């Protein structure tokens, strides 16, 4: 059984960050248990920010309270896609 949650969050300032969160649930002795969660993030930012985004994505997990709480019991993964801002007329 797969369950999907979606949450989008806009950030003020230079870019816009949104994410789709997918959770996978399995039955264990008749009880639904969350086994895996994947966060697919999209950030609108200039290509020049890629190195900074990659570095931040690589280190944020161990500084995230939710990750630190759950990572030993649930497989938590994430990915990001950098999208170049479009010019507005």
TIRO-2110 file (N, C-alpha, C; in Angstrom, 1 decimal):
// TIRO-2110
0.8, -1.2, 0.0, N, 1, A
0.0, 0.0, 0.0, CA, 1, A
0.9, 1.2, 0.0, C, 1, A
0.6, 2.2, -0.9, N, 2, A
1.4, 3.4, -0.9, CA, 2, A
0.4, 4.6, -0.6, C, 2, A
0.9, 5.5, 0.3, N, 3, A
0.1, 6.6, 0.6, CA, 3, A
0.9, 7.9, 0.2, C, 3, A
0.2, 8.8, -0.4, N, 4, A
0.9, 10.0, -0.8, CA, 4, A
0.4, 11.2, -0.1, C, 4, A
1.3, 12.0, 0.4, N, 5, A
0.9, 13.3, 1.0, CA, 5, A
1.6, 14.4, 0.2, C, 5, A
1.0, 15.5, 0.1, N, 6, A
1.6, 16.6, -0.6, CA, 6, A
1.6, 17.9, 0.2, C, 6, A
2.7, 18.6, 0.2, N, 7, A
2.7, 19.8, 0.9, CA, 7, A
3.6, 20.8, 0.1, C, 7, A
3.1, 22.0, -0.1, N, 8, A
3.9, 23.0, -0.9, CA, 8, A
4.2, 24.1, 0.1, C, 8, A
5.4, 24.7, 0.1, N, 9, A
5.7, 25.8, 0.9, CA, 9, A
6.4, 26.8, 0.1, C, 9, A
5.9, 28.0, 0.2, N, 10, A
6.6, 29.1, -0.5, CA, 10, A
7.5, 29.9, 0.5, C, 10, A
8.6, 30.3, 0.0, N, 11, A
9.6, 31.0, 0.8, CA, 11, A
9.7, 32.4, 0.2, C, 11, A
9.8, 33.4, 1.1, N, 12, A
10.0, 34.8, 0.6, CA, 12, A
11.4, 35.0, 0.3, C, 12, A
11.7, 35.9, -0.6, N, 13, A
13.1, 36.2, -0.9, CA, 13, A
13.5, 35.8, -2.3, C, 13, A
14.7, 35.2, -2.4, N, 14, A
15.3, 35.0, -3.7, CA, 14, A
14.7, 33.9, -4.5, C, 14, A
14.1, 32.9, -3.8, N, 15, A
13.6, 31.7, -4.6, CA, 15, A
12.3, 31.2, -4.0, C, 15, A
11.9, 30.1, -4.6, N, 16, A
10.7, 29.4, -4.2, CA, 16, A
11.0, 28.0, -4.0, C, 16, A
10.6, 27.4, -2.9, N, 17, A
10.9, 26.0, -2.6, CA, 17, A
9.5, 25.3, -2.4, C, 17, A
9.3, 24.2, -3.2, N, 18, A
8.1, 23.4, -3.0, CA, 18, A
8.6, 21.9, -2.8, C, 18, A
7.8, 21.1, -2.3, N, 19, A
8.2, 19.7, -2.1, CA, 19, A
7.0, 18.8, -2.2, C, 19, A
7.2, 17.6, -2.8, N, 20, A
6.2, 16.5, -2.8, CA, 20, A
6.7, 15.5, -1.8, C, 20, A
5.9, 15.0, -0.9, N, 21, A
6.3, 14.0, 0.0, CA, 21, A
5.5, 12.8, -0.2, C, 21, A
6.3, 11.7, -0.4, N, 22, A
5.6, 10.4, -0.6, CA, 22, A
6.0, 9.4, 0.5, C, 22, A
4.9, 8.9, 1.1, N, 23, A
5.2, 7.9, 2.2, CA, 23, A
4.7, 6.5, 1.7, C, 23, A
5.4, 5.5, 2.1, N, 24, A
5.0, 4.1, 1.9, CA, 24, A
4.6, 3.5, 3.2, C, 24, A
3.4, 2.9, 3.2, N, 25, A
2.9, 2.2, 4.4, CA, 25, A
2.8, 0.8, 4.2, C, 25, A
3.1, 0.0, 5.2, N, 26, A
2.9, -1.5, 5.1, CA, 26, A
2.2, -2.0, 6.3, C, 26, A
1.5, -3.1, 6.1, N, 27, A
0.7, -3.6, 7.3, CA, 27, A
1.7, -4.6, 8.0, C, 27, A
1.7, -4.4, 9.3, N, 28, A
2.5, -5.3, 10.2, CA, 28, A
1.6, -5.8, 11.3, C, 28, A
1.3, -7.1, 11.3, N, 29, A
0.4, -7.7, 12.3, CA, 29, A
-1.0, -6.9, 12.3, C, 29, A
-1.5, -6.5, 11.1, N, 30, A
-2.8, -5.9, 11.1, CA, 30, A
-2.7, -4.4, 11.4, C, 30, A
-1.5, -3.8, 11.6, N, 31, A
-1.4, -2.4, 11.9, CA, 31, A
-0.6, -1.7, 10.8, C, 31, A
-1.1, -0.6, 10.3, N, 32, A
-0.4, 0.1, 9.3, CA, 32, A
0.8, 0.8, 9.9, C, 32, A
2.0, 0.7, 9.2, N, 33, A
3.2, 1.2, 9.7, CA, 33, A
3.9, 2.0, 8.6, C, 33, A
4.4, 3.2, 8.8, N, 34, A
5.1, 4.0, 7.8, CA, 34, A
6.5, 3.4, 7.7, C, 34, A
6.9, 3.0, 6.5, N, 35, A
8.2, 2.4, 6.3, CA, 35, A
9.2, 3.3, 5.6, C, 35, A
8.7, 4.1, 4.6, N, 36, A
9.6, 4.9, 3.9, CA, 36, A
8.9, 6.3, 3.6, C, 36, A
9.7, 7.3, 3.6, N, 37, A
9.3, 8.7, 3.2, CA, 37, A
10.3, 9.3, 2.3, C, 37, A
9.9, 9.8, 1.2, N, 38, A
10.8, 10.5, 0.3, CA, 38, A
10.3, 11.9, 0.0, C, 38, A
11.2, 12.9, 0.2, N, 39, A
10.8, 14.3, -0.1, CA, 39, A
11.5, 14.7, -1.4, C, 39, A
10.7, 15.1, -2.4, N, 40, A
11.3, 15.6, -3.7, CA, 40, A
11.1, 17.1, -3.7, C, 40, A
12.2, 17.8, -3.5, N, 41, A
12.1, 19.3, -3.5, CA, 41, A
12.4, 19.9, -4.8, C, 41, A
11.8, 21.0, -5.1, N, 42, A
12.0, 21.8, -6.2, CA, 42, A
12.3, 23.2, -5.8, C, 42, A
13.4, 23.8, -6.2, N, 43, A
13.8, 25.1, -5.8, CA, 43, A
14.0, 26.0, -7.1, C, 43, A
13.3, 27.1, -7.1, N, 44, A
13.5, 28.0, -8.2, CA, 44, A
14.7, 29.0, -7.8, C, 44, A
15.8, 28.9, -8.5, N, 45, A
17.0, 29.7, -8.2, CA, 45, A
17.9, 29.7, -9.4, C, 45, A
18.8, 30.6, -9.5, N, 46, A
19.7, 30.7, -10.6, CA, 46, A
20.7, 29.5, -10.6, C, 46, A
21.1, 29.1, -11.7, N, 47, A
22.0, 28.0, -11.9, CA, 47, A
23.3, 28.2, -11.0, C, 47, A
23.7, 29.5, -10.8, N, 48, A
24.8, 29.8, -10.0, CA, 48, A
24.7, 29.4, -8.6, C, 48, A
23.5, 29.1, -8.1, N, 49, A
23.3, 28.6, -6.8, CA, 49, A
23.4, 27.1, -6.6, C, 49, A
23.6, 26.4, -7.7, N, 50, A
23.6, 24.9, -7.6, CA, 50, A
24.6, 24.4, -6.6, C, 50, A
25.8, 24.9, -6.6, N, 51, A
26.8, 24.3, -5.7, CA, 51, A
26.4, 24.5, -4.2, C, 51, A
25.8, 25.7, -3.9, N, 52, A
25.3, 25.9, -2.5, CA, 52, A
24.2, 25.0, -2.2, C, 52, A
23.2, 24.9, -3.1, N, 53, A
22.1, 24.0, -2.9, CA, 53, A
22.5, 22.5, -2.7, C, 53, A
23.5, 22.1, -3.5, N, 54, A
24.0, 20.7, -3.3, CA, 54, A
24.6, 20.5, -2.0, C, 54, A
25.4, 21.5, -1.6, N, 55, A
26.1, 21.4, -0.3, CA, 55, A
25.1, 21.4, 0.9, C, 55, A
24.1, 22.3, 0.8, N, 56, A
23.1, 22.3, 1.8, CA, 56, A
22.2, 21.0, 1.9, C, 56, A
21.9, 20.5, 0.7, N, 57, A
21.1, 19.3, 0.6, CA, 57, A
21.9, 18.1, 1.2, C, 57, A
23.2, 18.1, 1.0, N, 58, A
24.1, 17.1, 1.6, CA, 58, A
24.3, 17.0, 3.1, C, 58, A
24.1, 18.2, 3.7, N, 59, A
24.3, 18.2, 5.2, CA, 59, A
23.1, 18.5, 6.0, C, 59, A
22.0, 18.9, 5.4, N, 60, A
20.8, 19.3, 6.3, CA, 60, A
20.2, 18.2, 7.1, C, 60, A
20.3, 17.0, 6.7, N, 61, A
19.5, 15.9, 7.4, CA, 61, A
19.9, 15.8, 8.8, C, 61, A
21.2, 15.7, 9.1, N, 62, A
21.6, 15.5, 10.5, CA, 62, A
21.4, 16.8, 11.4, C, 62, A
21.0, 17.9, 10.8, N, 63, A
20.7, 19.1, 11.5, CA, 63, A
19.2, 19.3, 11.6, C, 63, A
18.4, 18.3, 11.0, N, 64, A
16.9, 18.4, 11.0, CA, 64, A
16.4, 17.6, 12.2, C, 64, A
15.7, 18.2, 13.1, N, 65, A
15.1, 17.5, 14.3, CA, 65, A
14.2, 16.3, 13.9, C, 65, A
13.4, 16.5, 12.9, N, 66, A
12.5, 15.4, 12.4, CA, 66, A
13.3, 14.2, 11.9, C, 66, A
14.3, 14.5, 11.1, N, 67, A
15.2, 13.4, 10.5, CA, 67, A
15.9, 12.7, 11.7, C, 67, A
16.5, 13.5, 12.6, N, 68, A
17.2, 12.9, 13.7, CA, 68, A
16.3, 12.0, 14.5, C, 68, A
15.1, 12.3, 14.7, N, 69, A
14.1, 11.6, 15.5, CA, 69, A
13.7, 10.3, 14.8, C, 69, A
13.5, 10.3, 13.5, N, 70, A
12.9, 9.2, 12.8, CA, 70, A
13.8, 8.3, 12.0, C, 70, A
15.0, 8.7, 11.6, N, 71, A
15.9, 8.0, 10.6, CA, 71, A
16.3, 6.6, 11.0, C, 71, A
16.2, 6.3, 12.3, N, 72, A
16.6, 4.9, 12.7, CA, 72, A
15.4, 3.9, 12.5, C, 72, A
14.2, 4.5, 12.4, N, 73, A
13.0, 3.6, 12.3, CA, 73, A
12.3, 3.7, 11.0, C, 73, A
12.5, 4.7, 10.2, N, 74, A
11.9, 4.9, 8.9, CA, 74, A
12.9, 5.3, 7.9, C, 74, A
12.9, 4.7, 6.7, N, 75, A
13.8, 5.1, 5.7, CA, 75, A
13.4, 6.4, 5.1, C, 75, A
14.3, 7.4, 5.3, N, 76, A
14.0, 8.8, 4.9, CA, 76, A
15.0, 9.2, 3.8, C, 76, A
14.5, 9.6, 2.7, N, 77, A
15.3, 10.0, 1.6, CA, 77, A
14.8, 11.3, 1.0, C, 77, A
15.7, 12.0, 0.3, N, 78, A
15.2, 13.3, -0.3, CA, 78, A
16.0, 13.5, -1.6, C, 78, A
15.5, 14.3, -2.5, N, 79, A
16.1, 14.7, -3.7, CA, 79, A
15.7, 16.2, -4.0, C, 79, A
16.5, 16.8, -4.9, N, 80, A
16.1, 18.2, -5.3, CA, 80, A
16.3, 18.4, -6.7, C, 80, A
15.5, 19.3, -7.2, N, 81, A
15.6, 19.7, -8.6, CA, 81, A
15.7, 21.2, -8.6, C, 81, A
16.7, 21.7, -9.3, N, 82, A
16.9, 23.2, -9.3, CA, 82, A
16.3, 23.7, -10.6, C, 82, A
15.3, 24.6, -10.5, N, 83, A
14.7, 25.2, -11.7, CA, 83, A
15.1, 26.6, -11.8, C, 83, A
15.5, 27.0, -13.1, N, 84, A
15.9, 28.3, -13.4, CA, 84, A
14.7, 29.3, -13.4, C, 84, A
14.8, 30.4, -12.7, N, 85, A
13.6, 31.3, -12.7, CA, 85, A
13.3, 31.8, -14.1, C, 85, A
12.0, 32.0, -14.4, N, 86, A
11.6, 32.5, -15.7, CA, 86, A
11.4, 34.0, -15.5, C, 86, A
11.8, 34.7, -16.6, N, 87, A
11.6, 36.2, -16.5, CA, 87, A
10.1, 36.5, -16.7, C, 87, A
9.7, 37.5, -15.9, N, 88, A
8.3, 38.0, -16.0, CA, 88, A
8.3, 39.3, -16.8, C, 88, A
7.3, 39.4, -17.8, N, 89, A
7.3, 40.5, -18.7, CA, 89, A
6.9, 41.8, -17.9, C, 89, A
END
